Amino acid sequence: MSTMTWVAEVGEDNARWLATESRTARLAREYRPVDIGGGRIELNARALGAIRELGEEEDGFITDDGEGLRVWIGDDAFELELVES
Protein backbone atom coordinates (compact mmCIF):
# COMPACT_ATOMS: atom_id res chain seq x y z
CA MET A 1 0.00 0.00 0.00
CA SER A 2 1.44 3.37 -0.96
CA THR A 3 1.65 6.30 1.41
CA MET A 4 1.21 9.81 0.11
CA THR A 5 3.47 12.52 1.51
CA TRP A 6 4.29 16.03 0.40
CA VAL A 7 7.76 17.57 0.56
CA ALA A 8 8.80 21.21 0.31
CA GLU A 9 12.20 22.88 0.33
CA VAL A 10 11.73 25.75 2.78
CA GLY A 11 15.24 26.37 4.10
CA GLU A 12 16.78 25.04 7.30
CA ASP A 13 15.46 27.74 9.65
CA ASN A 14 11.92 27.49 8.27
CA ALA A 15 11.96 23.67 8.37
CA ARG A 16 13.09 23.71 12.00
CA TRP A 17 10.44 26.31 12.88
CA LEU A 18 7.60 24.44 11.14
CA ALA A 19 8.56 21.17 12.87
CA THR A 20 9.08 22.59 16.36
CA GLU A 21 7.45 26.01 16.84
CA SER A 22 4.45 26.33 14.50
CA ARG A 23 0.94 25.82 15.83
CA THR A 24 0.72 22.41 14.12
CA ALA A 25 4.06 21.35 15.70
CA ARG A 26 2.19 21.10 19.00
CA LEU A 27 -0.22 18.44 17.73
CA ALA A 28 0.16 14.66 17.95
CA ARG A 29 3.08 13.36 15.90
CA GLU A 30 1.02 12.15 12.93
CA TYR A 31 -0.38 15.69 12.48
CA ARG A 32 2.96 17.55 12.54
CA PRO A 33 5.29 18.71 9.78
CA VAL A 34 8.57 16.78 9.92
CA ASP A 35 11.98 18.36 9.34
CA ILE A 36 13.68 15.76 7.10
CA GLY A 37 16.95 17.67 6.79
CA GLY A 38 18.49 19.72 4.06
CA GLY A 39 15.97 22.51 4.59
CA ARG A 40 13.04 20.26 3.67
CA ILE A 41 9.80 19.42 5.43
CA GLU A 42 7.52 16.46 4.92
CA LEU A 43 3.78 16.28 5.51
CA ASN A 44 1.69 13.12 5.50
CA ALA A 45 -2.01 13.32 4.66
CA ARG A 46 -2.99 13.97 8.30
CA ALA A 47 -0.37 16.70 8.73
CA LEU A 48 -1.50 18.30 5.47
CA GLY A 49 -5.09 18.31 6.74
CA ALA A 50 -4.03 19.89 10.04
CA ILE A 51 -1.91 22.59 8.43
CA ARG A 52 -4.82 23.47 6.10
CA GLU A 53 -6.69 24.64 9.23
CA LEU A 54 -4.28 27.55 9.73
CA GLY A 55 -5.49 30.99 8.74
CA GLU A 56 -3.80 33.26 6.20
CA GLU A 57 -2.42 35.41 8.99
CA GLU A 58 -0.41 32.47 10.41
CA ASP A 59 2.98 31.38 9.13
CA GLY A 60 2.78 27.86 7.76
CA PHE A 61 -0.63 28.23 6.12
CA ILE A 62 -1.34 26.39 2.87
CA THR A 63 -2.76 27.59 -0.42
CA ASP A 64 -3.94 25.23 -3.13
CA ASP A 65 -4.75 27.04 -6.35
CA GLY A 66 -3.77 27.30 -10.01
CA GLU A 67 -0.17 27.91 -8.97
CA GLY A 68 -0.03 24.65 -6.99
CA LEU A 69 0.02 23.54 -3.39
CA ARG A 70 2.22 25.90 -1.39
CA VAL A 71 3.17 26.54 2.22
CA TRP A 72 3.68 30.18 3.20
CA ILE A 73 6.10 31.66 5.70
CA GLY A 74 5.91 35.43 5.80
CA ASP A 75 5.74 36.62 2.19
CA ASP A 76 7.55 33.54 0.85
CA ALA A 77 5.73 30.60 -0.73
CA PHE A 78 7.28 27.14 -1.01
CA GLU A 79 5.84 24.52 -3.33
CA LEU A 80 4.80 21.18 -1.86
CA GLU A 81 5.44 18.22 -4.14
CA LEU A 82 3.55 14.95 -3.85
CA VAL A 83 5.80 11.94 -3.24
CA GLU A 84 4.37 8.41 -3.18
CA SER A 85 6.24 5.76 -1.23
RAHUHU-V293245 format. One record per helix or strand of 2 or more residues. SS is the DSSP state (alpha for helix, beta for strand). FROM is the first residue (numbers start at 1). LEN is the number of residues. If there is no record, write none. Layout:
<<SS,FROM,LEN> <SS,FROM,LEN>>
//
This chain:
<<beta,4,6> <alpha,12,9> <alpha,23,4> <alpha,29,3> <beta,34,4> <beta,40,5> <alpha,45,7> <beta,62,4> <beta,68,6> <beta,76,4> <beta,81,4>>
//
